[in-house]
Amino acid sequence: MAHGGTSAGWRVPASAPPWKPGTGQTEDRARLARSSEALAFYEGSQWLGRRQRGETRLTFNYARALVRKVASYVFPAPVTFSVPAPSPDLDAAARRAELALAEVAAELDLGQLDIELCVDASVLGDAALKVTWDSTTARPVVAAVDPATLTAWWAPDNPRWMLRVAQTYELPGAAIPAAFGIQTVAGMSLTVERGYETVEEWTPDRWRVRVAGQTVRDEPNPYGWIPYLIAPNNPRPHAFWGESDLTDLYDVCRELNGRMSVLSKVLELSGAPIAVLENVDGSEGITVGPGAKWELPEGAKAYLLDLLGGGGVGLHVQYVDLLYRSLHDLSETPRTAFGDAGRDLSGAALEVEIQPLVQKVGRKRRTWEAVFRRRNALLLDLLERFGGLDVGGLRRTTTIWPSVLPSDADGMIRNQARLVAGGIHSRRTAVAALGGNDPEGELARVLEEWREIASAGAPAPPVAPLTPSR
């Protein structure tokens, strides 16, 4: 939702009225409704209407399996980051920045958080996080935020330029004093067990907090930037919010559940066959079971109804197979991604078959790369301004992604060695590409070992020949 003019320098006026998510704007109410529906579907509520008496309803939650599978391919391992130095005199600062980012990522377990946020974005349509500074521990804090609690304002001519964010949530009275440094609201003491509606509003200039409708903080923004980051999932070019990956899977998943439930019922009844009697007034004394004997009047007929005859079950199975194919096509996740190609394929053929998933992962990674650049810039800003870390004002980072598909580590090492030997890129870049968090330190340790070996009079370590990988 955007409010106001259209010039590039337009800003949300400081006197803009507060707005609580989910209560005012039609667009945001629709967004929250879509997110709620997608979350319920992801958690297994995939049937429409009320269950009828005697109806079998099976739920095969492929929606959750597919979302998790794609997230695992996007982040098969934690990402690492390099900080390019624009000039040689900033090499040491760049190394300090890289080490600091690696340390923060390890302390806050950002690798696990990234996977969880990727799942969140795929299901809800958006993921959000908040980057702040904890003065008690003197460390940055990166926390996931429910996007349903957020309201955002952006420039009308640029949905990627976020101007203001409001977050509405409930906070127990026991946590409010530590969070905002207040003991009372509107002259009334806070009840420890009671939950209070809390609204935080952030612009680059101001930070406002309201508790139970009363303003308790209204002061300059201590950071100078909005501490929220929003990762939209596959947004339209002119839209701020994204959309769920489950939108295209609703119908096929529901149809699959329905067909599988019918097939289950057919197989269940075929195991306890139905006895059909003709020209018989009653069925007293007639039972179905091993060794059962029936006495029927003259002209009567009895037989068991064969539900498996005539190829009916085969038609069900063929239809289920078509649904499976549609499910994998719509989700861009071939069956090969689950380790089952169904036939023997060469390495090149496997790569072609899984290419749709690789392309989908590439689209998602472009979104997350923008989020990581911004998150790292905020973290470095906090560490330098509040933590006293000298990074020379460096803020730009490069994301080093792990391979989407299983790769040969030996082949990667040989390729990097050839690139270094050919002068295509440096040893520092090679170490970073292989997943090292401290390229400069690793190179310094290698040189130190060579110096120690040379001072001892021993020959230099042998270097493996750069033979082409096969």
N, C-alpha and C positions, 0 to 999 in steps of 0.2 A: 504494500500500500504506500503510495507516495502522496505527499501533500504539498501544495504550494506552486511556485513558479517553475520555469523550465531552463533558466540560465545555468551555465556550468558552475558558477560560483554560488548557487543558491544553497541556503542552509535552513534547517528546521529552526523556527523562531523559539527563543528560550521560553516564551510564554505559552507554548503549545499545550493544550489541555492534556492531562494524563489519560491514558486509555488502557483498559484491562483486557488482555487477550480473551477472545471467545465471546465477548459481550456486545461488540459494536459493529465492526466492519463485516459486511457480507462475505468478502473475499477470504478473510481470516477464519470466519466460522466454517466456510466450506473446506478450507485447508485442514482445520482441526478434525472435521468430520471424516475427511478422506484418510487422515493419519490414524484415527481411531478404528476405522474399518480395516485398514491394512494391518494394524497391529493385532486385532482380533483374528483376522484370517491367518496371520503368521503363527499365532498361538494355537490354531486348530479349530476355530469356529468357522467352518467352511460350508455349512449346510444352510439353505434358505427355508424359511417357514418352520412350523411346529412339527415335531416328530409325531407320525401317526402310530396308532396302536398296532403293535406287531411288526412295525417297520424296522428293517435292518439298516443301520447307518454306520458305515465304516469310513474313517478318515485317514487317508494316506498323505501325510503332510510333506509333500514334495516341495511346497513353497518354502518351508524352513530349510530343507536340505539344500535346495538350489541357492538360496541366499548365502548360507554358510559356505557352500562350496566356492562360490564366486569370491567371497571375502578372503578365503584361504589362498586363492590364486592371486588376488591383488596384493596380499601381504603374506607370501610364503615364509618370509623371515623379516625381522625388523629392518626398516630402512635406515640408512646412514646418511650423513651430510658432510659435505666439504664446504669450506669457506674460501672462495677465491680472493687472493690478495691483489689489489689493483696495482701495487708497486712493490719492489723487493723490500723496502724498509718496513712493510706491513706483514711480512711473512711470519714473524714471531707472533704478532697479534692474531693473525688468521689461525695459527696453530692453537693458541689459547682458546679462541672461540670454538674451534672444533672439539677440543677436549671438554670444554664446559658444556656444550650441547650434548655430547655423548654421556657425560656424567649426569646431567639432568634427566636425560631419557632413561638411564638405568635406574636412577633413584625413584622416578615417578612411574616407571614401568609403562612408558609411552608406547612400546611395541604392542602390548596387549590392549591398551586403550585405543590404538588406531584400528585394530580389528573390530572391536566393539562398536566404534563409531562408524566404520564401514557398513556393518550389519544394520545399524540404526538408520543410516542414510538410505540404504537399499529398501528397507521396510517402510519407514515413515515418509521418505522423500527428502528428508533433510537430517543433518547431524549438526550439533553445535557444541562448542567448548568455550571455556572462560579461562583466560590467562591473567593471573594477578600475582602480587608479591606478598608473602607472609613475613611480616616484620619480626614475628616471634622466632621463627627458625632461620630467618634471613635467607630464604630460598624461594624460587618461583613456585607457583601452584598452577597446575593444568587440570581442570576438572570438566567432566562431561556435563552438558546441560540438556534438559528435555526441550526440544524445539517447540513443543506445544505451549511452553510457558513464556515464549518470546514473542514480542512484537517489534517489527523493524520499520524504520522509515529510510527511504533512500532518495537520491536525486531523480527527478522525473525523467531526465534524459540519460541516466546511467544507472541501471539496477545493481551494478557491482560497486557503487559508491554508497556505502552505508553511512547515514548521517546521525542516526539515533536508534537506540535499542532500549526497550523496557522489558524487564523480566518480573513476572508475578509468580510468587510461590508462598507456601505456608511455612512459617518458622516457629518452633516452640518457644515459649517465653524464656525458658532456661538458656537458650542459645543466643538470644537477642543482645544481652549486655556485652558478650564477648565479640559479637559480630559488628556491632555499631556503637558500643560504648555508651549505652543509655540504660537507665534503670526504670524509668517510667515512660508512659505514653499518655499525653494529654493530662498529666497530673495524676494518673492512676498507676499503681504498681503492677508490674507484669506477673501474671500467674504462670508458675513454672510449667505445669502440664498443658496449659492451653496453647492452641496453635493460633498464630496471628498472621493475617494476610500481609505480605511484605512485597513492595514494589520497588525495584531498583531501576532508575532511569539514567542512562549514560549518553552523553554527547562528548565530543573531543574537549569541550570546555568545562562542562558541569557534571556533577554527580549528585543525584537526589535520591533520597530513600524515604518511603512512606510506610509506616507500620500502623495497621488498623485504621487507615485513612488519614493519619496524622503525619505531617512532615517531620522527620527526626534528623535528617542530614540534608543540607543543601550547601555545597561548597565546590570550589574548583576541582576539576578532575586531576587527581594526583599523578596520573600517567601521561595525560596529554593525548591519549588515543582511547578508542572504545575497546574494552577488554574482551569482547565477544567475537568469536569466529564462527561463521555459518558455512557449512559445506552442502550446497544443494546437489541433489542427485539428478543428473541429466536435465538441467533446467533449459527451458526455451531461451533463445537469445535475448528476448526482451522481458524475461521474468526473473524475479528475485528468488523465489522458492522453487524447489525441485519437485519431482514426482516419484512415487514408489515404483520399484521394479515389479511389484506384484500385480499392478493394474491389468496387464495383459494376460495374467495367469488365472484370474478368478474363474472364468467360465470353464476352461479346460480342466482345472483342478476339481471343480464341482462335478463336472461330467464324469471325470475319472472315478471320483468317490462313488457316484451313483451307479456306474456300470460295474465297478468292482463289488459293490454291495449286492447288486442283482445276481452277479455270477456266484457270489458266496452263498446266497440263498438257494440258487439252483443246485449247487453241489451239496448243500446241507439236506435238501429234500431228496436228492437222488440217493443219499445214504440211508434215508428212512422212507422207502418208496410208498407211494399212495396206492391203495387198493381200490380198483374201480369195479363196481358190481352192477350188472344189468339184469332187469326183470326180477329184482329182489325187493320185497316190501320193507325189510329191516336188516340191520347188520349186527344184531345181538349174537354173541358167541363166535364172531368172526374176528380173529386176531392175525397179525402179520408177524412172522418170526420163524426161526429155524424149526423144522419139523411140524409146523402147524398144518392141521387138516381141516378142510371145510366140507360141509354137507350143504349142497345147494339144491333148491327145488328144480324140477324138470323145466328145461328151457332157459334156465338162468346161466349167465356167464360171469366169470371173474378173471381179472388180469391186473398186473401191476403197471402203473403209468411210468414209462421210461422217459424222463426229462432230458436224458443225454442222447437220445436217438435223433436221427435226422440231421445231425451236424449243427444243432442250435448252439451248443457250447462253443464250437469252433468259430461261429460268427461273433460271439461275445469276445472271444480272445483276440480275433482280428481287429475288432473295433477298439479294444483296449490298447493294442499295439499302435494303432493310428493315433490314439490320444497321447501315448508316450512320445511318439514322434513329434506331434504338435507341441507338446510340453517342452521338449528339448529345443525345438526350433525357435519357439517364442522366447525362451529364456536365454538363447544363444549359448547354451551349455551342452555340448554333445555328450553322448553316453560315454565317449572315450575319457572324458574328464573324471568319470567315476572308476576308471581302471578297467573298463570292459569295452573293448573295441568290437567284439563279436566275431572277429576274424583276424588272421595273421596279416599285419601290415608292416611295410618298411618304415624306417624312421621318417623319410620324407612324406610318405602317405599319412602317417600319424600327425605330422605337423599341419598338413593341409586340412585334415579332418577336424582338428582342434582349433583351427584358425579363427572361427567365429568367437570363441571364448577369449582368445588372445586379443582380438580387436575390442571386445567389450571391456576387458581388463585395462587396455590402453586408454579408453575413454575415461574410465573411473580414475586412473592414475593421474590424468591431466588435471582433474578436479582437485585431487588430494595434493598434488604438487604445489598448486597455488596456495592451498591451506597451509602446507608445511613451510613455504617461503614466508608467509605472514606470521605463522606461529614462531618460527625461529627468530624472525626480526624482533618480535615482542620479547622473547626470552632474552636475547642478547641485550636489548635495551634495558630490561629490568636488571640483568646481571651487572651491566656497566654503571647504571645510574644509582641503583640501590645496593648492589653487592660489591661495588668497588673493583670489578674486574676490568682490566685495561684491554679492550679489544680494538682500540684505535678507531672507534666509531663504525666498525664493520657491521653490516646488517644482512647483506645478501648471501644466500646459501644456495647450494646445488644439491638436489636430492639424488642419491645413489640407490637405485632400485635393485632388489634381487631379481634373478631371472624368473620369468613366469613359468617356464617349463623346466623340468629336471635337466641339469647340465653336467657336463664332465669337468670336474675341478681341474684335472690335469690339463685338459685342453684349454681351459681359460687361462691357466698360468702360462702355458706355452705361447698363447696368442699375445698376452700382455708382455712377455719377454721379447717377442718379435717386434712389437710396437715400440718398446723402449730402445731396442738395439737399432731399429731403423730410424730413430730420431723423430718418430711421429708424435709421441708424447713422453712425459717425464716419468721417472720412477715414482714420484709422489702421486701422480695421477693413476699409475698402475696399482699401487697399494690401495688407494681409495676405491678403485673399481673392483678390487678383489675383496672389499668389505672391511678394510682396516680403518680404525677410528683415528689413528695417529700416524699419518704418512711421514711427516717430518721426523717424528721420534723414531720410527722404524728405520728410516734411512740413516739417522744418526747412530743407531745401535749397530747397524751393519758396518758402517765405516769405522766405528770404534773397534769392532771385532777384527776387521782387516788390519788396522793399525797395530793391535796387540799381536796378531800373528806375524806381521812384518817385523816388529821389534824383537820377537823371539827367534828370528832367523828362519822361520818355517816358510815353505812355499805358499803362495796365495791359494785360497780355496778354488777348487775346480769349478768352472762354469759349464752348465749343461749345454750341449749344442742346440742351436735353434732350428731343429728339424721341423718340417711342416707337420701339423697334426692331421690325422686321418679320420 
